[in-house]
Amino acid sequence: MTSLRVRIGILGLVLLAGSAAPASPAAAAATPVPTVEEQRLDQAVPREILERSGFDAVPLHFTRALGTARSYAQARKVVVRQGSALWKRAVDRAQGRGPAGGDLSRDDDRPLYWARLGMTREVRTWEPSFGLSEAQRAALLGELERSSRGQTAVRYPGGERLKRVLVTGFDPFTLDRDIRISNPSGASALALDGTVIETAEGPARVETVVFPVRWQDFTDQTVERALRPYLKKVDLFTTVSQGRVGRFDVERTNGAWRGGFPDNDNVGVTEVVPVPDPASQPQWTSTTLPYKAIVDADTGRFPVYDNTSVTEIPAGGTVPVVRADGPTAGSTARAGGGGNYLSNEIAYRVTLLRDRLGLHDVLPGGHVHTPVLEFGAGNTDPATGAVTDPGFVKNRLDIIAQVRAILVVAVEKAT
């Protein structure tokens, strides 16, 4: 029996019983409910994006497959298989393999995002006949997140001449401001995953993963868990996120502070970035990317800046101060060059991990902010605007091409 039928049956029983007695608080609390992020799936824009990419059938097929499971072990196999298939399908579509599935441009990262949410919502609300503990449900959700984000698909072939590059991207965010939003860092990850870029220092294999825009996932060390196995094996890494309008930034310094801006579940957190062994946690970490060479190179349409600004509380002070040239000795972080949201945090976490693994002097790595991906002229109203337009697609393609060009320079100059 599929979970859809199970839920319909449960709904019928609830309606029949409703006139007799209200549900108890304990019973209501026990009913699995979608997250804020998952609830946005019911809006018109996500449905249109899924339909126009052919990804609208993904959650339905997943529901049917999950409904065949007769045990937790079988369910886990379904989740891993289907999550991995979703990542591969999204990468293939972005790189021109297989059918487009609709008229939405292939470079679009949004079908992956919304299809994944359809799958996580199904797992979160699934009530199989064999029973599912909350720990088991959380484990299934974890498997689905990792497999559908490319985190279990990083593969570097052998060969001494082949450089190994690791790149990360993010989901769309600020969706309550404009639910049409795409994230060029996620689109870049799909376009680059598994590709080989030619550099003056020889070929470089790029592997990518995508991370959620949720504070709790970072608290749970999803970044460290996903990337730790590879940092000693790669020649260069770059975390990438969407930043300012009309410019790229190579962020020189990252800060150990969360500024509280709401995430995709509308949760805001203000605190020191929580990491293992906080007693040895530095306030700041720094890039080891060849930032001067990247800034000086002609990599594309958008200007690229070496961003040295931070916000700190100076040693002995109490009031935050903006420093254009980086932090002063003994200061407390309030924002890195990339701010104090999850883009700064991923940069902080990965560069801290690099340093704790003893790789600071041998592994080039840091954070790159892309320009904001803007819609074309005349399509700026979130309430009435189209989900895509030619200017929007061109902007995304130009950003992806420039991310690739920046990687070429980084590999050549870091060698």
C-alpha positions as CSV (number, residue, x, y, z in Angstrom):
1,M,0.0,0.0,0.0
2,T,1.5,3.4,-0.9
3,S,1.9,6.1,1.7
4,L,-0.6,8.2,-0.3
5,R,-3.3,5.6,0.3
6,V,-2.3,5.3,4.0
7,R,-2.6,9.1,4.5
8,I,-6.0,9.1,2.7
9,G,-7.2,6.3,5.0
10,I,-6.0,8.1,8.1
11,L,-7.6,11.3,7.0
12,G,-11.0,9.5,6.6
13,L,-10.7,8.0,10.1
14,V,-9.9,11.4,11.6
15,L,-12.9,13.0,9.9
16,L,-15.2,10.3,11.1
17,A,-13.9,10.6,14.7
18,G,-13.8,14.4,14.6
19,S,-17.4,14.8,15.7
20,A,-17.1,12.4,18.6
21,A,-14.0,13.9,20.3
22,P,-11.2,16.3,19.6
23,A,-7.7,14.9,19.1
24,S,-5.6,15.0,22.2
25,P,-2.5,17.3,22.3
26,A,-0.2,14.3,22.5
27,A,-1.8,12.7,19.4
28,A,-1.6,15.9,17.5
29,A,2.0,16.4,18.4
30,A,2.9,12.9,17.2
31,T,1.5,13.5,13.7
32,P,4.4,14.2,11.3
33,V,4.1,17.5,9.5
34,P,6.1,19.1,6.7
35,T,8.7,21.8,7.4
36,V,8.2,25.4,6.5
37,E,10.5,24.8,3.6
38,E,8.5,21.8,2.4
39,Q,5.2,23.6,2.7
40,R,6.2,26.1,0.0
41,L,5.9,23.2,-2.5
42,D,2.1,23.9,-2.6
43,Q,2.6,27.3,-4.2
44,A,2.1,27.8,-8.0
45,V,5.7,28.7,-8.8
46,P,7.3,25.5,-7.5
47,R,4.7,23.5,-9.4
48,E,5.4,25.3,-12.6
49,I,9.1,24.9,-12.3
50,L,8.7,21.2,-11.7
51,E,6.3,20.8,-14.6
52,R,8.4,22.8,-17.1
53,S,11.5,20.7,-16.3
54,G,9.8,17.2,-16.2
55,F,10.8,16.9,-12.5
56,D,7.2,16.9,-11.4
57,A,7.0,13.1,-11.6
58,V,10.0,12.7,-9.3
59,P,8.2,12.9,-6.0
60,L,5.3,10.7,-7.3
61,H,7.7,8.0,-8.5
62,F,9.5,8.2,-5.2
63,T,6.3,7.8,-3.2
64,R,5.4,4.7,-5.2
65,A,8.9,3.2,-4.7
66,L,8.8,4.0,-1.0
67,G,5.4,2.4,-0.7
68,T,6.9,-1.0,-1.8
69,A,9.2,-1.1,1.2
70,R,8.2,-3.7,3.8
71,S,10.9,-2.8,6.3
72,Y,13.3,0.0,7.4
73,A,16.2,-1.7,5.5
74,Q,14.2,-1.8,2.3
75,A,13.1,1.8,2.8
76,R,16.7,2.8,3.2
77,K,17.7,1.2,0.0
78,V,14.9,3.0,-1.8
79,V,15.9,6.4,-0.4
80,V,19.6,6.0,-1.3
81,R,18.8,4.8,-4.8
82,Q,16.3,7.4,-5.5
83,G,18.3,10.2,-4.0
84,S,21.4,9.3,-6.0
85,A,19.2,9.1,-9.1
86,L,17.9,12.6,-8.6
87,W,21.4,14.1,-8.3
88,K,22.5,12.3,-11.4
89,R,19.4,13.4,-13.3
90,A,19.9,17.0,-12.3
91,V,23.6,16.9,-13.3
92,D,22.9,15.2,-16.6
93,R,20.2,17.7,-17.4
94,A,22.5,20.6,-16.6
95,Q,25.2,19.2,-18.8
96,G,23.0,18.4,-21.8
97,R,22.6,14.7,-21.4
98,G,19.2,13.1,-21.8
99,P,15.9,14.8,-22.5
100,A,15.4,18.4,-21.2
101,G,11.9,17.3,-20.0
102,G,10.4,20.7,-20.7
103,D,11.1,24.2,-21.9
104,L,12.9,25.4,-18.7
105,S,16.6,26.0,-19.5
106,R,18.9,23.2,-18.7
107,D,21.2,25.3,-16.5
108,D,18.4,25.8,-14.0
109,D,19.1,24.5,-10.5
110,R,15.6,24.9,-9.2
111,P,14.1,21.6,-10.4
112,L,16.6,19.7,-8.2
113,Y,15.7,21.9,-5.2
114,W,11.9,21.5,-5.4
115,A,12.0,17.8,-6.4
116,R,14.2,17.1,-3.4
117,L,11.7,18.8,-1.1
118,G,8.9,16.7,-2.6
119,M,10.9,13.6,-1.6
120,T,11.8,14.8,1.9
121,R,8.2,15.8,2.6
122,E,7.2,12.3,1.7
123,V,9.7,10.7,4.1
124,R,8.9,13.2,6.8
125,T,5.2,12.4,6.7
126,W,5.3,8.7,5.8
127,E,3.6,6.3,8.2
128,P,4.4,2.8,6.9
129,S,2.6,-0.3,8.2
130,F,5.8,-1.7,9.8
131,G,6.3,1.4,11.9
132,L,9.1,3.9,11.8
133,S,10.9,5.4,14.9
134,E,11.9,9.0,14.9
135,A,15.5,8.0,14.8
136,Q,14.9,5.8,11.7
137,R,13.0,8.7,10.0
138,A,15.8,11.1,10.7
139,A,18.3,8.6,9.3
140,L,16.3,8.2,6.1
141,L,16.1,11.9,5.7
142,G,19.9,12.2,6.2
143,E,20.5,9.5,3.6
144,L,18.2,11.3,1.2
145,E,19.8,14.7,1.8
146,R,23.3,13.4,1.3
147,S,22.6,11.3,-1.8
148,S,20.5,13.9,-3.6
149,R,23.1,16.6,-3.0
150,G,26.1,14.8,-4.6
151,Q,27.7,14.3,-1.2
152,T,28.0,10.5,-1.7
153,A,29.0,10.8,-5.4
154,V,32.4,12.4,-5.2
155,R,34.8,10.4,-7.4
156,Y,38.3,11.3,-8.5
157,P,40.0,9.0,-11.0
158,G,43.6,8.0,-10.6
159,G,46.5,9.7,-12.4
160,E,49.2,11.9,-11.2
161,R,48.7,14.6,-13.9
162,L,45.1,15.1,-13.0
163,K,44.4,17.9,-10.5
164,R,41.5,17.4,-8.1
165,V,39.2,20.3,-7.4
166,L,36.3,20.3,-4.9
167,V,33.5,22.9,-5.3
168,T,30.4,23.5,-3.2
169,G,27.1,25.3,-3.9
170,F,23.9,26.2,-2.1
171,D,20.2,25.8,-2.5
172,P,18.0,28.8,-3.4
173,F,17.1,31.0,-0.4
174,T,15.1,34.1,0.7
175,L,12.1,32.3,-1.0
176,D,9.5,34.3,1.0
177,R,10.9,37.4,-0.7
178,D,10.7,35.9,-4.1
179,I,9.9,32.2,-4.5
180,R,11.2,32.2,-8.1
181,I,14.7,32.6,-6.9
182,S,17.5,30.4,-8.3
183,N,21.0,30.2,-6.8
184,P,23.9,30.5,-9.3
185,S,26.2,28.6,-6.9
186,G,24.0,25.6,-7.1
187,A,23.6,25.9,-10.8
188,S,27.4,26.1,-11.1
189,A,27.7,22.9,-9.1
190,L,25.4,21.1,-11.4
191,A,27.2,22.4,-14.5
192,L,30.7,21.5,-13.2
193,D,30.2,18.2,-11.4
194,G,32.4,15.5,-12.9
195,T,33.8,17.8,-15.6
196,V,37.4,18.2,-16.6
197,I,38.7,21.7,-17.1
198,E,41.9,22.3,-19.1
199,T,44.6,24.5,-17.4
200,A,48.1,25.5,-18.2
201,E,49.1,23.1,-15.4
202,G,47.2,20.2,-17.0
203,P,43.7,18.9,-16.7
204,A,41.7,19.3,-13.5
205,R,38.7,17.1,-12.5
206,V,36.0,19.0,-10.7
207,E,33.6,17.4,-8.2
208,T,30.8,19.3,-6.6
209,V,28.3,19.0,-3.7
210,V,25.4,21.2,-2.7
211,F,24.4,22.3,0.8
212,P,21.1,23.3,2.4
213,V,20.4,26.9,3.6
214,R,19.5,25.8,7.2
215,W,21.3,26.6,10.4
216,Q,20.5,23.3,12.1
217,D,22.2,21.2,9.3
218,F,25.4,23.2,9.8
219,T,25.2,22.8,13.6
220,D,24.9,19.1,13.0
221,Q,28.2,19.3,11.1
222,T,26.9,18.4,7.7
223,V,29.8,20.3,6.1
224,E,32.5,18.6,8.0
225,R,31.0,15.2,7.5
226,A,30.7,15.7,3.8
227,L,34.1,17.3,3.0
228,R,36.5,15.8,5.6
229,P,37.1,12.6,3.6
230,Y,38.3,14.6,0.6
231,L,40.4,17.5,1.8
232,K,43.6,15.5,2.1
233,K,43.0,14.2,-1.4
234,V,42.3,17.4,-3.4
235,D,44.6,20.0,-4.9
236,L,42.2,22.9,-4.4
237,F,38.7,23.7,-3.0
238,T,36.3,26.5,-3.4
239,T,33.1,27.1,-1.5
240,V,30.7,29.2,-3.6
241,S,27.6,31.2,-2.8
242,Q,25.5,34.0,-4.1
243,G,26.7,37.4,-2.8
244,R,26.4,41.0,-4.0
245,V,24.8,42.5,-7.1
246,G,27.0,42.8,-10.2
247,R,30.3,41.5,-8.8
248,F,32.3,38.5,-7.7
249,D,34.2,38.6,-4.4
250,V,37.1,36.4,-3.2
251,E,36.6,36.6,0.5
252,R,39.8,37.1,2.3
253,T,38.7,36.4,5.9
254,N,35.9,34.4,7.5
255,G,34.4,35.0,10.9
256,A,33.2,32.7,13.7
257,W,29.8,34.4,14.1
258,R,26.2,33.7,13.1
259,G,24.3,36.9,12.5
260,G,20.7,35.5,12.8
261,F,19.3,36.1,9.3
262,P,16.4,33.6,8.8
263,D,17.2,30.4,6.9
264,N,14.9,28.4,4.6
265,D,12.9,27.2,7.5
266,N,12.5,30.8,8.8
267,V,14.8,30.1,11.7
268,G,17.4,32.7,12.8
269,V,20.4,31.9,15.0
270,T,22.7,34.4,16.6
271,E,25.8,32.9,18.3
272,V,29.3,31.8,17.9
273,V,29.6,29.3,15.1
274,P,29.4,25.9,16.9
275,V,32.3,23.6,16.0
276,P,34.0,20.7,17.7
277,D,36.6,21.6,20.3
278,P,35.4,25.2,20.8
279,A,38.3,25.8,23.2
280,S,40.7,25.9,20.3
281,Q,38.4,27.7,17.9
282,P,39.8,30.9,16.3
283,Q,37.8,34.0,15.7
284,W,39.0,34.2,12.1
285,T,40.2,32.0,9.3
286,S,41.6,33.1,6.0
287,T,41.6,32.1,2.3
288,T,44.6,30.4,0.7
289,L,43.3,30.8,-2.8
290,P,45.5,32.9,-5.1
291,Y,43.2,35.8,-4.8
292,K,45.5,38.4,-6.4
293,A,45.8,36.3,-9.6
294,I,42.0,35.7,-9.7
295,V,41.2,39.4,-9.3
296,D,43.8,40.4,-11.9
297,A,42.7,37.8,-14.5
298,D,40.1,38.4,-17.2
299,T,37.6,35.7,-16.2
300,G,34.4,37.1,-17.6
301,R,31.7,39.8,-17.6
302,F,31.6,40.6,-13.9
303,P,34.4,42.4,-12.0
304,V,36.1,40.3,-9.3
305,Y,37.2,41.9,-6.0
306,D,39.6,40.9,-3.3
307,N,37.3,41.6,-0.3
308,T,39.2,42.3,2.8
309,S,36.5,43.9,4.9
310,V,35.3,42.4,8.2
311,T,33.2,43.5,11.2
312,E,34.8,43.0,14.6
313,I,34.6,44.0,18.2
314,P,38.1,45.2,18.9
315,A,40.1,43.8,21.8
316,G,38.8,45.4,25.0
317,G,35.9,47.0,23.2
318,T,32.1,46.3,23.2
319,V,30.9,47.9,19.9
320,P,31.2,46.3,16.5
321,V,33.4,48.1,14.0
322,V,33.8,47.7,10.3
323,R,37.5,47.2,9.3
324,A,38.2,47.6,5.6
325,D,41.6,45.9,5.8
326,G,40.7,42.8,7.9
327,P,40.6,42.0,11.6
328,T,42.9,43.4,14.3
329,A,44.8,41.4,16.9
330,G,42.6,39.9,19.6
331,S,39.3,41.0,18.1
332,T,36.0,39.2,18.2
333,A,34.3,38.3,15.0
334,R,30.9,39.7,14.0
335,A,31.1,39.3,10.2
336,G,33.6,38.0,7.8
337,G,34.1,39.5,4.4
338,G,31.1,37.4,3.2
339,G,28.9,38.6,6.1
340,N,27.6,36.4,8.9
341,Y,25.2,34.1,7.1
342,L,25.7,30.5,6.0
343,S,28.0,31.5,3.1
344,N,30.5,32.9,5.7
345,E,29.9,29.9,7.9
346,I,30.7,27.3,5.2
347,A,33.8,29.3,4.4
348,Y,34.8,29.4,8.0
349,R,34.0,25.7,8.6
350,V,35.9,24.4,5.6
351,T,39.0,26.6,6.1
352,L,39.0,25.7,9.8
353,L,38.9,22.1,8.9
354,R,41.7,22.6,6.4
355,D,43.8,24.2,9.2
356,R,43.0,21.5,11.8
357,L,44.0,18.9,9.3
358,G,47.4,20.6,9.0
359,L,46.8,21.7,5.4
360,H,46.9,25.5,5.6
361,D,50.3,25.8,3.9
362,V,49.7,23.2,1.2
363,L,46.0,23.3,0.2
364,P,44.6,26.3,-1.6
365,G,41.1,27.0,-0.6
366,G,38.6,29.6,0.3
367,H,35.3,31.2,-0.6
368,V,34.0,32.9,-3.8
369,H,30.8,35.0,-3.9
370,T,29.0,35.2,-7.2
371,P,26.8,38.1,-8.3
372,V,23.2,38.0,-7.4
373,L,21.3,36.2,-10.1
374,E,18.9,38.9,-11.4
375,F,15.8,38.5,-13.6
376,G,15.6,40.5,-16.8
377,A,14.3,44.0,-17.2
378,G,10.5,44.1,-16.8
379,N,10.4,40.8,-14.8
380,T,11.2,42.0,-11.3
381,D,7.9,41.7,-9.6
382,P,7.8,38.5,-7.5
383,A,4.0,38.5,-7.4
384,T,3.4,38.7,-11.1
385,G,6.7,37.9,-12.8
386,A,7.5,34.9,-14.9
387,V,9.6,32.1,-13.5
388,T,12.3,32.7,-16.2
389,D,13.2,35.0,-19.0
390,P,16.1,35.4,-21.5
391,G,18.0,37.9,-19.3
392,F,17.7,35.6,-16.3
393,V,19.1,32.6,-18.3
394,K,21.9,34.7,-19.7
395,N,22.9,36.0,-16.3
396,R,23.1,32.5,-14.9
397,L,25.0,31.1,-17.8
398,D,27.5,34.0,-17.6
399,I,28.0,33.4,-13.9
400,I,28.5,29.7,-14.4
401,A,31.1,30.4,-17.1
402,Q,33.0,32.8,-14.9
403,V,33.0,30.4,-12.0
404,R,34.7,27.9,-14.3
405,A,37.2,30.5,-15.5
406,I,38.0,31.5,-11.9
407,L,38.7,27.8,-11.2
408,V,41.1,27.6,-14.1
409,V,43.1,30.6,-12.8
410,A,43.1,29.3,-9.3
411,V,44.5,25.9,-10.4
412,E,47.1,27.5,-12.6
413,K,48.3,30.1,-10.0
414,A,48.1,27.9,-6.9
415,T,50.4,25.2,-8.4
